[in-house]
Amino acid sequence: MTPEHERLAAEYVIGLLDGDERRSAERLAENDREFQDAVARWQTRVAELDATAAPVLPGDELWSRIEIGLDRAPAPLRIEDPTPAVIPSPHAAVAALWRSLRFWRITGIAGVLASLLLALGMGLLATRAAREPVLIAVLLTEQNRPAAVVNAFANGTAELIPLEAIPVPPGRALEIWTLWDRARGPVSIGLIDQARTVRLNVGNLPQTGPNQLFEISLEPATGSPTGRPTGPVLMKGTTSSAL
């Protein structure tokens, strides 16, 4: 399950998708078991969030004070009309609405629901923004075929997402490197035994910047013995701003 599909499942459950993204999510929800599981997880999370938001309804004491205040409100203006026809005064209609206890109850409940929806929407938007990469590196093979993507985020984290299977012989591993300063040389930021999505170890490195090199080499199972790539470089690419 890729982070992009996880995001798609979350927004599908909340109802934020439209157009092509919604149609894509609906197809995945029908045919993809992993996506179905992700949708079920997000439905459970949203249900838990709803359960934590206890209804906030005014108590009887508050309604009693409101009723007493309404009884003390000045009477609406009465306008004498010499014609036989009785035309309802707009002032009277507004005053009647103002004195309506049902109106204030509905308004109070609507306000609570609006606050809950606003908080939920802001939280989802913040989560989505945090998951949008600011820099992307597409790693190409020697045949110029895209084989993996590195996403770098504003909070300083980064992740590798393979785009295809990468054969790994027994006793060997894939080591991920980055290079931002040729004088410093390449630095290992991950070691995996097979192609899979993985968070990269960039927490102690300078913030990822444009034109920073990322590459994957084939190394011994325990990693390069020299601290530099020793095996063939399978793919590489440099970062550029995300669109």
C-alpha positions as CSV (number, residue, x, y, z in Angstrom):
1,M,0.0,0.0,0.0
2,T,1.7,3.2,-1.2
3,P,1.4,6.5,0.7
4,E,-0.5,7.9,-2.3
5,H,-3.1,5.1,-2.1
6,E,-3.3,5.7,1.7
7,R,-4.1,9.4,1.1
8,L,-6.6,8.5,-1.6
9,A,-8.4,6.1,0.8
10,A,-8.6,8.7,3.5
11,E,-10.0,11.4,1.2
12,Y,-12.4,8.9,-0.3
13,V,-13.8,8.1,3.1
14,I,-14.1,11.8,4.1
15,G,-15.7,12.7,0.7
16,L,-13.0,15.1,-0.5
17,L,-12.5,13.5,-3.9
18,D,-14.1,14.5,-7.2
19,G,-13.5,13.9,-10.9
20,D,-10.8,11.5,-12.0
21,E,-9.5,10.9,-8.4
22,R,-13.0,9.9,-7.2
23,R,-13.5,7.5,-10.1
24,S,-10.0,6.0,-9.5
25,A,-10.8,5.5,-5.8
26,E,-14.1,3.8,-6.7
27,R,-12.4,1.4,-9.0
28,L,-9.8,0.6,-6.4
29,A,-12.5,0.1,-3.8
30,E,-14.2,-2.5,-6.0
31,N,-11.1,-4.4,-7.2
32,D,-8.1,-3.8,-4.8
33,R,-8.1,-5.7,-1.6
34,E,-5.4,-3.6,0.0
35,F,-7.3,-0.4,-0.9
36,Q,-10.5,-1.9,0.6
37,D,-8.6,-2.6,3.8
38,A,-7.3,1.0,3.9
39,V,-10.8,2.3,3.4
40,A,-12.1,0.2,6.2
41,R,-9.3,1.5,8.5
42,W,-10.1,5.1,7.7
43,Q,-13.8,4.5,8.3
44,T,-12.9,3.2,11.7
45,R,-10.7,6.2,12.4
46,V,-13.4,8.7,11.4
47,A,-15.9,6.8,13.5
48,E,-13.6,7.0,16.5
49,L,-13.2,10.8,16.0
50,D,-17.0,11.2,15.9
51,A,-17.3,9.2,19.1
52,T,-14.8,11.4,20.9
53,A,-16.8,14.5,20.1
54,A,-19.5,14.4,22.7
55,P,-22.7,16.3,21.9
56,V,-22.7,19.7,23.6
57,L,-26.3,20.7,24.2
58,P,-27.5,23.6,26.5
59,G,-28.9,22.5,29.8
60,D,-32.4,23.2,31.1
61,E,-31.2,26.0,33.3
62,L,-29.8,27.9,30.4
63,W,-33.1,27.5,28.4
64,S,-35.0,28.8,31.5
65,R,-32.8,31.9,31.7
66,I,-33.4,32.5,27.9
67,E,-37.2,32.1,28.3
68,I,-37.2,34.6,31.2
69,G,-35.1,37.1,29.1
70,L,-37.5,36.7,26.2
71,D,-40.5,37.4,28.5
72,R,-38.9,40.7,29.4
73,A,-38.2,41.7,25.8
74,P,-40.0,44.9,24.7
75,A,-43.2,44.3,22.7
76,P,-42.9,44.8,19.0
77,L,-44.1,48.1,17.5
78,R,-47.7,48.1,16.5
79,I,-48.5,50.1,13.3
80,E,-52.1,51.2,12.9
81,D,-53.4,50.5,9.5
82,P,-56.7,52.2,8.5
83,T,-57.4,49.7,5.8
84,P,-59.5,46.7,6.5
85,A,-56.9,44.2,5.3
86,V,-54.4,43.0,8.0
87,I,-50.9,42.9,6.6
88,P,-48.3,41.0,8.9
89,S,-45.6,43.4,10.1
90,P,-42.1,42.3,9.3
91,H,-41.1,43.6,12.8
92,A,-43.6,41.3,14.3
93,A,-42.3,38.3,12.3
94,V,-38.7,39.1,13.4
95,A,-39.7,39.5,17.0
96,A,-41.6,36.2,16.9
97,L,-38.6,34.4,15.6
98,W,-36.4,36.1,18.2
99,R,-38.7,34.9,20.9
100,S,-38.8,31.3,19.5
101,L,-37.2,28.8,21.8
102,R,-37.1,26.2,19.1
103,F,-35.2,28.6,16.8
104,W,-32.5,29.1,19.4
105,R,-32.2,25.4,20.1
106,I,-31.8,24.6,16.4
107,T,-29.3,27.4,16.1
108,G,-27.2,26.1,19.0
109,I,-27.1,22.5,17.7
110,A,-26.2,23.7,14.2
111,G,-23.3,25.8,15.7
112,V,-22.0,22.7,17.5
113,L,-22.1,20.6,14.3
114,A,-20.5,23.3,12.3
115,S,-17.6,23.6,14.8
116,L,-17.1,19.8,14.7
117,L,-17.1,19.7,10.9
118,L,-14.7,22.7,10.7
119,A,-12.2,21.0,13.2
120,L,-12.4,17.7,11.2
121,G,-11.8,19.5,7.9
122,M,-8.9,21.6,9.2
123,G,-7.3,18.5,10.6
124,L,-7.6,16.6,7.3
125,L,-6.2,19.6,5.3
126,A,-3.2,19.9,7.7
127,T,-2.5,16.1,7.4
128,R,-2.8,16.3,3.6
129,A,-0.4,19.3,3.4
130,A,2.1,17.5,5.6
131,R,2.1,14.6,3.2
132,E,2.7,16.6,0.1
133,P,6.4,16.4,-0.9
134,V,8.3,19.7,-1.6
135,L,11.0,17.9,-3.6
136,I,11.0,14.8,-5.8
137,A,13.8,12.8,-7.3
138,V,12.9,10.2,-10.0
139,L,15.6,7.5,-10.0
140,L,16.4,6.2,-13.5
141,T,18.1,3.0,-14.6
142,E,21.0,2.9,-17.1
143,Q,18.2,2.5,-19.7
144,N,16.6,5.8,-18.5
145,R,13.6,3.9,-17.2
146,P,12.0,5.3,-14.0
147,A,12.5,2.7,-11.3
148,A,11.9,4.5,-8.0
149,V,10.9,7.9,-6.5
150,V,12.3,9.8,-3.6
151,N,9.9,12.2,-1.9
152,A,11.3,14.9,0.5
153,F,8.9,16.7,2.8
154,A,9.0,20.1,4.5
155,N,9.4,18.6,7.9
156,G,12.8,17.2,6.9
157,T,11.8,13.6,6.3
158,A,12.1,11.6,3.1
159,E,10.9,8.3,1.7
160,L,11.7,5.9,-1.2
161,I,8.9,4.4,-3.3
162,P,9.9,1.7,-5.8
163,L,8.1,1.8,-9.1
164,E,9.1,-1.7,-10.2
165,A,10.6,-4.9,-8.8
166,I,14.4,-4.9,-8.3
167,P,16.1,-8.3,-8.4
168,V,18.4,-8.8,-5.4
169,P,20.7,-11.9,-5.5
170,P,21.1,-14.0,-2.3
171,G,23.6,-12.4,0.2
172,R,23.2,-9.0,-1.3
173,A,21.1,-5.9,-0.4
174,L,20.0,-2.6,-1.9
175,E,21.8,0.4,-0.3
176,I,20.4,3.9,-0.7
177,W,22.8,6.9,-0.9
178,T,22.5,10.7,-1.1
179,L,25.1,13.3,-2.2
180,W,24.6,17.0,-1.6
181,D,28.3,17.9,-1.4
182,R,31.0,16.3,-3.5
183,A,33.7,17.2,-1.0
184,R,31.7,15.2,1.7
185,G,30.9,12.3,-0.7
186,P,27.9,10.0,-0.8
187,V,26.2,9.1,2.5
188,S,24.2,5.9,3.2
189,I,20.6,6.6,4.2
190,G,19.1,3.1,4.0
191,L,19.7,-0.6,3.5
192,I,16.9,-2.9,2.3
193,D,16.8,-6.6,1.2
194,Q,14.1,-6.0,-1.4
195,A,12.3,-3.2,-3.2
196,R,9.8,-1.7,-0.9
197,T,8.6,1.7,0.4
198,V,10.9,2.8,3.2
199,R,11.5,6.0,5.2
200,L,15.0,7.2,4.7
201,N,17.5,8.0,7.4
202,V,18.0,11.7,6.7
203,G,17.2,13.1,10.2
204,N,20.8,14.0,11.0
205,L,21.7,15.3,7.5
206,P,21.2,18.9,6.1
207,Q,17.8,19.7,4.8
208,T,17.3,18.1,1.4
209,G,17.7,20.7,-1.4
210,P,17.3,21.0,-5.1
211,N,19.6,19.0,-7.4
212,Q,20.6,16.7,-4.6
213,L,21.6,13.2,-5.8
214,F,20.0,10.0,-4.7
215,E,21.1,6.6,-5.9
216,I,20.8,2.9,-5.1
217,S,23.7,0.4,-5.4
218,L,23.9,-3.3,-5.0
219,E,26.0,-4.1,-1.9
220,P,26.7,-7.0,0.5
221,A,23.8,-8.0,2.8
222,T,25.4,-6.0,5.7
223,G,26.0,-2.9,3.6
224,S,29.0,-1.4,1.9
225,P,32.2,-2.2,3.8
226,T,33.8,1.1,2.8
227,G,31.1,3.6,3.5
228,R,30.9,4.3,-0.2
229,P,29.1,2.5,-3.0
230,T,31.1,-0.5,-4.0
231,G,28.7,-2.5,-6.2
232,P,27.0,-1.4,-9.4
233,V,24.7,1.7,-9.2
234,L,21.3,0.4,-10.3
235,M,19.6,3.8,-10.5
236,K,20.0,7.4,-9.7
237,G,18.4,10.8,-10.0
238,T,18.4,14.4,-8.6
239,T,15.7,16.3,-6.7
240,S,13.6,19.0,-8.2
241,S,10.6,21.0,-6.9
242,A,7.3,19.1,-6.7
243,L,4.6,20.5,-8.9
